Amino acid sequence: MPLITNAQHDSIKGMGLGLEINTMGNSPYVDFNSVLYYGYTGASGEAGTTSNKSFSLGVRGYFDLANNFSLKIRAGIRSSNVSVTISDTSGSRSSAVLSETQNGYYLVAGCQQNIRINKFTHLHVGLDFDFTYYANLVQSINYNQTSSYYNGYTYVTSAYSETDKYTTPGGVTFGIGPAIGFDFKLGKHISLGSEATAALLYETLGGQQTFTETNSMSGTSTQPFNFSLKTNGWTDSGIIASVYLMLAL
């Protein structure tokens, strides 16, 4: 009886490098508080549209320690960029754009067991160790208003603009979780894969906010804001799905 099976002979061998696209998973901060906007307009008729330009991209590599066991490493960026545009429909011709942006830089090291399904497809299951550094969270309101009034002689149109920015320190998350996925061979040295991961994370994020106001009348001023957004404790990453293209070296 042979000591090494055919399935082990056909497992992914050597080293590989590739590119990945990921879903975002859970945000480390709560959603932007829209109450900040309503305190500005006082309008009764609001119509809003949302925009989500968030993305997550990275690189990944693997190295086989044995025919069916591999080490892997992943690194990349998670960029959150969400905005809401709200227009006053009650006649005062005002609008506000609320935005929230933050970049996270992740480094994941893991190990995985490779299981042959057929000649072209391999399943893998493993364990990942996740570390992410988050830059500052920036929440802003860009407010514009145009109004007309009669000064006794003629109608006068005036415009006012203001940008309020709330900056919160970032931080780190780290933890561990399972990974499962598959690889489909497109050729001798190239494969297409998909993976789902989830992790239990400890987070230490946030701190004292800084408030900056810029308006069309008085210019720019920056000052500490009497509010601290800080979290320390356990959370989860949510389920993160990845699609990647690998090149065997």
C-alpha positions as CSV (number, residue, x, y, z in Angstrom):
1,M,0.0,0.0,0.0
2,P,1.5,3.4,-1.0
3,L,2.3,5.8,1.8
4,I,1.2,8.8,-0.3
5,T,-2.2,8.8,-2.0
6,N,-3.0,10.1,-5.5
7,A,-5.1,12.9,-4.0
8,Q,-2.0,14.0,-2.0
9,H,0.1,13.9,-5.2
10,D,-2.5,16.2,-7.0
11,S,-2.8,18.7,-4.2
12,I,-1.6,22.3,-4.8
13,K,2.1,22.3,-4.5
14,G,4.8,25.0,-4.3
15,M,4.3,28.7,-3.8
16,G,1.8,31.1,-5.1
17,L,0.9,34.8,-5.3
18,G,-2.3,36.5,-6.2
19,L,-4.8,39.4,-6.0
20,E,-8.0,39.4,-4.1
21,I,-11.2,41.4,-3.8
22,N,-13.2,41.3,-0.5
23,T,-16.5,42.3,0.9
24,M,-16.2,44.8,3.8
25,G,-17.5,42.9,6.8
26,N,-18.5,44.7,9.9
27,S,-17.5,48.4,10.4
28,P,-15.6,49.0,13.7
29,Y,-17.7,52.1,14.4
30,V,-21.4,52.8,14.6
31,D,-23.1,54.4,11.6
32,F,-22.9,58.1,11.2
33,N,-25.4,59.9,13.4
34,S,-27.9,61.7,11.1
35,V,-29.2,63.8,14.0
36,L,-26.2,66.1,13.3
37,Y,-27.8,67.0,9.9
38,Y,-31.3,67.6,11.2
39,G,-29.9,70.1,13.8
40,Y,-28.7,72.2,10.8
41,T,-31.6,72.5,8.4
42,G,-34.7,72.4,10.6
43,A,-36.5,71.6,7.4
44,S,-39.6,69.5,7.3
45,G,-39.1,68.0,3.8
46,E,-35.9,66.0,3.3
47,A,-35.1,63.9,0.4
48,G,-31.9,61.8,0.6
49,T,-29.7,59.7,-1.7
50,T,-26.9,57.4,-0.5
51,S,-23.6,56.6,-2.0
52,N,-21.3,53.8,-1.0
53,K,-17.8,53.8,-2.6
54,S,-16.3,51.4,-0.1
55,F,-13.9,48.7,-1.3
56,S,-11.4,46.1,-0.1
57,L,-8.5,44.9,-2.2
58,G,-5.3,43.0,-1.3
59,V,-2.7,40.5,-2.2
60,R,-2.3,36.9,-0.9
61,G,0.3,34.2,-1.0
62,Y,0.8,30.6,0.1
63,F,3.6,28.2,0.8
64,D,3.2,24.4,1.0
65,L,4.8,22.7,4.0
66,A,3.5,19.3,2.8
67,N,1.4,18.0,-0.1
68,N,-1.9,18.8,1.6
69,F,-1.0,21.5,4.2
70,S,-0.1,25.2,3.5
71,L,0.7,28.4,5.1
72,K,-0.9,31.6,3.7
73,I,-0.6,35.3,4.2
74,R,-2.9,38.1,3.1
75,A,-2.5,41.9,3.2
76,G,-4.5,44.8,1.9
77,I,-6.8,47.8,2.5
78,R,-10.4,48.1,3.6
79,S,-11.5,51.6,2.6
80,S,-14.9,52.8,4.0
81,N,-16.5,55.7,2.1
82,V,-20.2,56.2,2.6
83,S,-22.2,59.4,2.0
84,V,-25.7,60.7,2.2
85,T,-26.9,63.7,0.2
86,I,-30.0,65.4,1.7
87,S,-32.0,68.2,0.0
88,D,-34.6,70.3,1.5
89,T,-37.8,70.1,-0.5
90,S,-39.7,72.7,1.5
91,G,-38.5,75.6,-0.5
92,S,-35.4,77.0,1.3
93,R,-33.1,75.5,-1.4
94,S,-30.6,74.0,1.1
95,S,-28.7,70.8,0.9
96,A,-26.3,68.8,3.0
97,V,-23.8,66.0,2.3
98,L,-23.0,63.7,5.2
99,S,-19.9,61.5,4.7
100,E,-17.9,59.0,6.7
101,T,-14.5,57.8,5.5
102,Q,-11.9,55.5,7.1
103,N,-9.1,53.3,5.9
104,G,-8.1,50.0,7.5
105,Y,-5.0,48.1,6.6
106,Y,-5.1,44.3,7.3
107,L,-2.5,41.6,7.7
108,V,-3.7,38.0,7.9
109,A,-1.6,34.9,8.5
110,G,-3.1,31.5,8.4
111,C,-2.8,27.8,7.8
112,Q,-5.0,25.5,5.8
113,Q,-5.7,21.9,4.9
114,N,-6.1,21.3,1.1
115,I,-8.7,18.6,0.1
116,R,-8.9,17.4,-3.5
117,I,-12.5,17.3,-4.9
118,N,-11.6,16.5,-8.5
119,K,-8.8,17.0,-11.0
120,F,-9.5,20.8,-11.2
121,T,-11.0,21.7,-7.9
122,H,-9.6,21.8,-4.3
123,L,-11.4,22.6,-1.1
124,H,-9.5,24.2,1.8
125,V,-10.3,24.7,5.4
126,G,-8.1,26.5,7.9
127,L,-7.5,29.0,10.6
128,D,-6.6,32.7,10.2
129,F,-5.0,35.2,12.6
130,D,-6.2,38.7,11.7
131,F,-4.7,42.1,12.5
132,T,-6.1,45.4,11.2
133,Y,-4.8,48.9,11.8
134,Y,-7.4,51.7,11.3
135,A,-6.5,55.3,10.4
136,N,-8.6,58.2,11.6
137,L,-12.4,58.1,11.2
138,V,-13.5,61.3,9.5
139,Q,-17.2,62.3,9.6
140,S,-18.2,65.5,7.8
141,I,-21.2,67.6,6.9
142,N,-21.0,69.9,3.8
143,Y,-23.9,72.3,4.1
144,N,-25.0,74.8,1.4
145,Q,-28.0,77.1,1.5
146,T,-29.3,79.7,-1.0
147,S,-32.0,82.1,0.0
148,S,-33.7,85.1,-1.6
149,Y,-35.3,88.1,0.2
150,Y,-36.8,91.5,-0.7
151,N,-34.8,94.4,0.7
152,G,-37.5,97.0,-0.1
153,Y,-36.2,97.7,-3.6
154,T,-35.3,94.4,-5.2
155,Y,-34.9,90.7,-4.5
156,V,-31.5,89.7,-3.2
157,T,-30.0,86.2,-3.4
158,S,-27.5,85.1,-0.7
159,A,-25.5,81.9,-0.5
160,Y,-23.9,80.3,2.6
161,S,-21.7,77.2,2.8
162,E,-20.2,75.4,5.8
163,T,-18.2,72.2,6.3
164,D,-18.1,70.6,9.7
165,K,-15.6,67.8,10.2
166,Y,-15.4,65.5,13.2
167,T,-12.1,63.5,13.4
168,T,-11.8,60.4,15.6
169,P,-8.5,58.6,16.2
170,G,-8.4,55.1,14.7
171,G,-6.9,52.0,16.4
172,V,-6.4,48.3,16.0
173,T,-8.4,45.0,16.0
174,F,-6.9,41.6,16.2
175,G,-8.2,38.0,16.6
176,I,-8.7,34.6,15.2
177,G,-11.3,32.8,13.1
178,P,-12.0,30.0,10.6
179,A,-11.6,30.1,6.8
180,I,-13.1,27.9,4.1
181,G,-12.9,28.1,0.4
182,F,-12.1,26.4,-2.9
183,D,-9.6,26.8,-5.8
184,F,-10.5,26.0,-9.4
185,K,-7.5,25.4,-11.8
186,L,-7.8,27.5,-15.0
187,G,-4.4,26.2,-16.2
188,K,-1.1,24.7,-15.1
189,H,0.0,27.8,-13.2
190,I,-3.2,29.8,-12.6
191,S,-6.3,29.3,-10.5
192,L,-9.4,31.1,-9.5
193,G,-10.6,30.9,-5.9
194,S,-13.2,32.0,-3.4
195,E,-13.1,32.1,0.4
196,A,-15.3,32.9,3.3
197,T,-13.8,34.0,6.7
198,A,-15.0,35.2,10.0
199,A,-13.1,36.2,13.1
200,L,-13.6,36.9,16.8
201,L,-11.8,40.2,17.4
202,Y,-10.6,42.3,20.2
203,E,-10.8,46.0,19.3
204,T,-9.2,49.1,20.8
205,L,-10.4,52.1,18.9
206,G,-11.2,55.8,19.1
207,G,-10.6,58.6,21.5
208,Q,-11.1,62.3,21.8
209,Q,-12.7,63.9,18.7
210,T,-11.4,67.0,17.0
211,F,-13.9,69.4,15.5
212,T,-13.1,71.7,12.5
213,E,-15.5,74.2,11.0
214,T,-15.0,76.0,7.7
215,N,-17.7,78.5,6.5
216,S,-18.0,81.2,3.8
217,M,-18.2,83.9,6.4
218,S,-15.6,83.4,9.1
219,G,-13.1,80.9,7.6
220,T,-11.7,77.9,9.4
221,S,-11.4,77.0,13.1
222,T,-10.2,73.8,14.8
223,Q,-10.9,72.8,18.4
224,P,-11.2,69.7,20.6
225,F,-14.8,68.4,20.6
226,N,-16.4,67.6,24.0
227,F,-17.1,64.1,22.9
228,S,-15.1,60.9,23.0
229,L,-15.9,57.9,20.8
230,K,-13.9,55.0,22.2
231,T,-14.4,51.3,22.2
232,N,-12.4,48.5,23.9
233,G,-13.8,45.0,23.9
234,W,-14.7,42.0,21.9
235,T,-16.6,42.0,18.6
236,D,-16.7,40.0,15.4
237,S,-15.7,40.7,11.8
238,G,-18.9,39.4,10.3
239,I,-18.6,37.1,7.3
240,I,-16.0,38.4,4.7
241,A,-16.2,36.8,1.3
242,S,-13.1,37.0,-1.0
243,V,-12.5,36.2,-4.7
244,Y,-8.9,35.8,-5.8
245,L,-6.8,35.0,-8.8
246,M,-3.6,33.0,-8.0
247,L,-0.4,32.4,-10.0
248,A,1.7,29.4,-9.0
249,L,5.4,30.3,-8.8
